[in-house]
Each structure stands twice: as C-alpha cells, then as structure tokens.
C-alpha cells in the first residue's frame, strides 16, 4: 500500500518554490522556481499558481497534487532543462502525466519517441490496408419467407419455449436487430473468409473482397443497406454445380431470426436469392458445400439447398455446439448426445419431410456437449469410415471418441477422458499433433500432444499433457467493442499445421497478441497502423499464387472502428519465429497489461463467463471494477509471474484507478 502526493510550498515573497513528495513515511523534496514551472503557457502549473485551480494546502502551506511521484522527477527535469532522456523512462506513462500537466512541448517529444518504431506503413508483418467502403443505398423491401414455413403441405409452428443458452453458441446480446445508440454503423463487426475471398460485415451491410496475385485485393460486392443490425455472416466462394453455375459465389447475413442470401456473379453484381426465417434467433450461420446452414440453441436447424432452392426448418434436441466434416453436420446437444446430418444427400433422404438426423454417440454421464471438433484422418480417404471426435462437456470433461472401420456397426468407441477443467468447456480442437481445450474460466487453455501411427491416433504413449495458460479477454458490455461473433479467440489454422490464438485483452485497443495454440507462447503482436481500435479479427489462408508448388499463406485480418481492414502476414511471422527463441514471451507482460487496462473503463467490461447465473448478474461500478482487477491479477500471476508478486501487482492496479484496499476488501 502506498499514498502518493505532491506537496508544493509557495513563498508569498518571491518566485522560489519547493515541491515535496510524500510516499507513505518517506519524504522527497524538489526545489525549483516559479519561472521554471510557468514557462509553458496554459499548463497545469501556470493555472495552479495563478489561482485558476483550487488548491489544498497543509499546515506548512505546501500544495498537494495527487499524482504519481516517480514520474514527477523527469517532468520537473524537462521543465528545467527542456531536455528529455527517454531511455530511462516509460514513454507511455510519462506521456500520460505530461498530458495531465498540459506540458505540450513534452507531449510532442514523447509522441515522437513513441513513433520511432511505428509507421503508418506498419512493420514487416503488415500486408495491406483496405479503406472503409462507401455507405450503400438502402435495400428495397421484399417479402420474406418469414413466420411459419410451409413445407410439404404442412405448417411448422414457430418455436416458443426458450432453452438454457449453451456455452459455445452465445446468445444475441443487447439490442440485436435494431440499429440504435449501442451500434456503431461504421465499425467492422465480423470478418469471414473462404478461399481467396473475405466478407466484411458492418452494422447494416456486408462487403466482399477478392484477392488475385496480379491485382491484389479488390472490392467486388456490396450489399444494400439493411434495416437491422447484422449478427452473423457466411461466405461460400466456391459453389460447385447446381443451377447457380460454377462461377457464382454466395454470401448470407443473419439478424435475430431473419436470413438474407445473395448470389454474386462474376461481374460483381449480386442477386438476392431470398429472405428466410428460422423463427428463433440465429446463433450460427455457415455453408456446408452448397448448403446454407443456420442453427439455434433452442434446437432448430435451417437448411437451404443450392440445387432445389428449398429452405427447410427442422426441430432437433437443443443444440450447444457443432462442427462440420466433409458433407456432414455434427451437432452436440444438451441431452449429452452427438447427432449428424448428411446435408449432401438433402433433400433426397427425407422421411415425412424431415431431415434425417441420426444419433452418433451419447456421453456416458449425459452432460451437455458444449464443444465439438472432428478430425478426419488420412485413413478416411481410403475406407470412408475412420473418424476422430474430441468434445467437451458442461461439467468440464474432455473426451476423445474414435470410429474404426471394423466398428462401424457398433458406433464410435470412447478413446480417452480428461477431467482437468472445473468450468464448462467452450472450445476444443483436435488436430494432427495436438488436442486443445478451452474452458469458461477466463479462457483457460489446456493442451496435449497427440501420438499418431500411420496418421491414426495411437495409445502408445497416447495423448500427454503439454501446457496450461489463459487467453484473458475482457468483453465490452455495451457493444462498442465489436460483435462477439467477430472476436473469437480461435484456435485458427489448418489441422495439419500449427494453430494460433488471437488475444484482444481489452475492447478499446489497437493491439492484438498472436499466440501459438500448442504452448501459449507469443508468435507476434500487431498494432493498428492508423491507431484505430480493433473491433473484429479473423485468421484465414489465401492461395496468393497459382504457380506450381506454391503454398497458401496465412493472414490475420483485423477490422477497425473506422471501417478499415488491415492485413498481417502470419506465414512470415511463423518463419521468423522458427529462427529465434520465443520461449520468453507469452501473453501481455506486467507493463503491457497495465497499459492496456489503463486504456479502458473496467466498469464497462465483463470477463467471459458462460454460466446462466453470471449472464444475468448486474454488477455495480465498484464491484465490476474489482472483479476485473481480480481476474487480471489471477491471469498475470498465473501466467508470467510468481504468487508472491500478486499483492504488489494488485496494488499497482488499485492505485492506477484510485481504488483503495478497503474497497477491495469490502
């Protein structure tokens, strides 16, 4: 604990001025003159000494200024000599103090120091910049296929009974579907990619870009401006066969229950295919082949087929997770079962106009399946029956099941079980070399190495623990930080390659940390080239060259508050990381975390917690702030420090935001 104050003792007979700084029981005295403190016009000191700012004095006539005393010495030295020694100071913290004191010459010099290693052209990883698009014209109203769906001569009633929200299909929060004060129409909300295309969703319209080796990225399609806020977006840049033709692309957006689908022609013109309704909030929107799929936690699946141009809603068990494998849609449900639908055979395999939904496996404890990951081994291409599925449950259990060719008749067999999480598993990924799980405890990650024999998972020595770390990410409660669907942490990447997490610590920041999913170590960090806040991000591989032997390159796409898109070359980052030792870096350091937390109002953020009770709590300002402090301390001491430094780090946080230990103890 400490108490920091500046005490200025002003003589009434002349210019001399002495400044005393109190730190608990230790006293530091600085002596200077009135001329030294007032040579910068309109500064804090000139206003203070002229009487324009009220002062608090002690019995000796000393003036108290409640600021950090350690930063006052270099500021006073600059006021005396007009010289700056940036190597011995924290530029960002000193700039913050200089701005408070209103010392404009010092602020300008510190800004130059801060920009020495920054450029509007970015660093070696910066790959491109797409400016904000032109705001499109408003969409003409068309009749939607809304309300009850008439399928096969029978009416399907809308869903009525709400079901507890799942851990991996988050609800639409806030004022979804309405464009109000909580939505910034100019910021990027969601980015998704497919092949050499990306789709960028703003509040009321979506823009598609295409990259070619000769011309780079070009804007090819802009949707009309809609009347509601976009919550989900899906892109299919490789439609094969069907009545749409081989060259057409498709993009779809969803808001609450409504879905709009467009076909994009080679010339860039878009034709609206239709407007459909799932009758319940759409919480996942994606393509499986030519089929557009929409799902909801309530147990509703909607499918649109490119051949028949037919939209069908299907009631299933309440859904808590999903994944795709080839033409199969795999559903994890709240009753502990895993189901699959072969959407490629839709609508041929139908019974009473229903999709053929088949139960694949049931969890031994019947816990809700809250995360799913399907890995198709090389054996699948030969026999078509070898499949591996990793899943997580609401109780925190991680399991791996395997479908062997010789056990097709009996279904998948339980291969391994891990009980290392105490919170619901929110994400899981089974790749060629690793098994990765994330739980709701502030994105706590556990990883294992996977042993394979001839491409298939092996029990000798089996999956062995690798590491444990956290991806701390504070969400914005009012929506200004972006859409939850556009800020997924990952893991991103192909399953036969090294995958990465993307960490955005606070909502209003221009910095992202790229971390290896296998061990949590920092691959690189990217910072907005124009200083704007990052509101969405996504990692995607693009086939940049058509030359024989060329490999796709991996890019990080960041969307920003001003509507721009910035691109970062992660393939180059991987190559650089392979040449240097990155073991010393993980998530944010103590200084970086303090700097990030200082940029946001912690009372307007929430930590990721998927439990129903936490989602309905309403914290007061102090309680929310202290909760975030606790999460930050837990994260920092768990990942990059030692427990004995916890109180020291906490004291820095509390002092930074003027919160006392008494408040914290209460």
Secondary structure, DSSP 8 states (H G I E B T S, - for coil): ---EEEEEEE-SSSSEEEEEEEETTEEEEEEEEHHHHHSSTT-HHHHHHHTSS---B-TT-EEEE-S-GGGHHHHHHHHHHS---GGGS-HHHHHHHHHHHT-HHHHHHHHHHHTTT--TT--TTEEEEE-------B------B-SSEEETTEEE----S-----SSS----SSTTS-STT--TTS--EEEEETTEEEEE-SS-EEEEEEETTTEEEEEEE--B-SS---EEEEES---SSTT-SS-EEEEEEETTEEEEEEE-TTS-EEEEEEEE-SS---EEEEETTEEEEEETTTEEEEEETTTTEEEEEE-S-EEEEEEETTEEEEEETTSEEEEEEGGGTTTSEETTEE--EEEEE-TT---EEEEEEE--TTHHHHS--EEEEEEETTS-EEEEEE-GGGTTT--EEEEEE---SS-EEEEEE-SSEEEEEETTTTEEEEEE--EETTEE--SS--EEEEEEE---EEETTSTT--GGG---EEES-TTS--EEEE--SSS-SEEEEEETTT--EEEEEE-TT---EEEEEEEEE----STT---EEEEEEEETTS-EEEEEHHHHHHHHTTS--TT--S--HHHHHHHHHTS-GGGEEE----HHHHH----HHHHHHHHHHHHHHHHHHHTS-GGGHHHHHHHHHHHTT--HHHHH-
